[in-house]
Amino acid sequence: MTDWPLLLAMAGTALVTLTLALYTGAAVRAAKRRTEELTRAERSLAAHYKALEAILDCDDVSDRMKGAVFNFHYAVVNKDLAFELAPTLLTDAKEPSDEFEQDYRALQAKNGKVFSALHEVVQTGIVSMMLRWPETAKHFRRATMAAAVFNDEQELRIAKKMVHRGAAARGDHHDNTGGMGMGGLIAAQ
């Protein structure tokens, strides 16, 4: 004779165990992915600071470009700006040409070594900003699925958007140094 209550209890226990195992496995995978993202963000932020220092210390870089780079950096490390920028940062919306773009292209043509440092500031800044918080990391994962590699024009467009939002958030409406000059800009760090 079959003991139905016992069979139902065993089936229920098996179902609960299977559900817990699946949930635990998913939680472990999510925790591992988040740990990998944070490790990448940490490495990118360290490289970002190193390249940022090289740009700010370089005499070949104009004060206007240094101010723009600092505004970009402000957008990288500001959580509220990251949350605001992340959903739209990697879209193809065009930004108008401006002084930042002119300075960027001039530096690209004039000094390859310094431009490489600027390129490093931009790339590592974007990666660290997007991976630093879980709310922005999901947008980064989605965007990297769509376009695995940034080209130079995408990088410039993203940098311009971040420079403008960083400047606006800092109340920097007149120039890229917020009216402080480079001494005040560096001291404000």
N, C-alpha and C positions, 0 to 999 in steps of 0.2 A: 504494500500500500504506500502511496506517495504522500509525503508530508508537505503539502502545499505551502503552509506558512513558513516552514524552514527553507524551502526552495526560493520563495519570494524574498525572504530576508537575505539569503546568500546572493541572489541576483541584485538586490538593492545595494548590498555592500560592495559587490563587484562594480556596479555602475558608479557609485560614489568614489570608490578607489580610482577607477579609470578617469573620472572627471577631475579629481584632485591631481592625478599624475599629469594629465594634459595641461591643466592650469599652471602647475608648478613648472613644467617644461617651458611653457610660454613665458612665464615670469623670469625664469633663468636666462632664456634667450634675450629677452628685452633688457635685462640687467647687464648682460655681457655686451650687447650692442651699445648701450649707453656708456659703459665703461670705456669701450673703444673710442666712442665719439669724444668723450672727455679727454682721453689721452691725446687724440689728434688735435683737439682744441688747445690743450696745454702746450704741445710742441709748436703749433702754429703761432700761438700768442708769444712764446719765447722768441721765435724767429721774427715775428712782427716787431717786437721791441728792439731787437738788435738792428734790424734794417731801419727802423724809425730813428734810432740814435745816429746811424750813419748819415741819414738825410739831414737831420737837424744840425749835425756837426760839419756839414760840407759847405765850403765857401762858394762852390759852383751853383748852388741852389739858391734861387731868389728868396727874399723874405716872404713874398707873396705865395710862392709855392710851399715854403715851410709852413706858413699859416694854413694853407689848404690841407697839407698833410696832417697837421695837428687836428683840424676839424674832422678829417677822415678818421683819425685815431679816436677822437671823441665819440664818433658814431660806433666805432668798433667796441668800445668798452662800456657804453651806456646801455643798460638793460632795456629801458623804456624805448630808446631809439631802435634797438635790435628787434623788439617785438613789433614796432611800427613798420620797419623796413622789410623784415623777412618775407612777408607774404608777396610783396611786389618787387623785391630787389632783383630777382633773377628773370623778370619778364623782359620783353623786348621793347618796352616803351622808350622812345627816343627823348633824350634830354637836349635842350638847346646848347649850341656851341657857346663857350664862354672863355674867360681868361684862364681858368684851370686847364681846359683842354688845350689852349694855345701853349701854356707853359709846359704841359705834359709832353706835347709833341715836339716842342723846342728842345727839351731836355733829352728826349729820345734821340733826336738827331745830333745833339751836341756832345753828350757824354754818356757813352754806353754803360760804363761801370756804375755811375750814379743812377742812371735810368734802371739798371738791374736792381738796385736797392729800392727804388720807388716801386718797381714791379713787385718785389718781394713784400713791401709794406702792404700793397693792395691785395695781393693774393692771400697772404697769411692773415691779413685783417679780416677778409671776407670769410675765410674758413673758420677762424677762431670765433668770430661773432656768430656765425650760423650754427656752430656745434656746441657752443658754451652752455646754452639753455635748452631744455627739452622742447619748449614751445617753438624755438627757432630751428632746432635740428630737424623736425619733421618737414619743414619747408625746404631745407637743404637737401634732404634725402629725395624729396619729390623732384627738385630742380636737377639734381645730378643724374637722376634716372632719365630726364628729358634731354639733357645736354651734358655729356660726360666731361667735356673740356671747354674752358672759356677761351674764346679767341681774344685778340687784342682789343677789338672794338667793344665786345661785351664787357671786358675788364674796365675799359675807360668809362663806359656808360654807367656801370655800377659804382665806380669810384666817384664820378661826378655827383651821382645821386646821394651818396654817403657824405661827401664834402658839403653839399648844400644843406642837408638835414642836420649835420653836425654843427655847421655854422649857425643855422637858425635856432637850434636848441641852446647854443651858447650865447645867443643874443648878438651874434656877429653879423650885422647887416651891412656894414660899410666896407670892410676889408677882411682879408683872411687872417688877420692877427687880432681882431676884435678891438682895434684901436690901441692895443697895448704895446705894439712894437715887439720885436723878437725877445728882448730881455724879459718883459712882462709875460709873454707867451710861454717861455721856457720856465719861468718861476711859477706859473700857474699849474704846471704839471704836478 
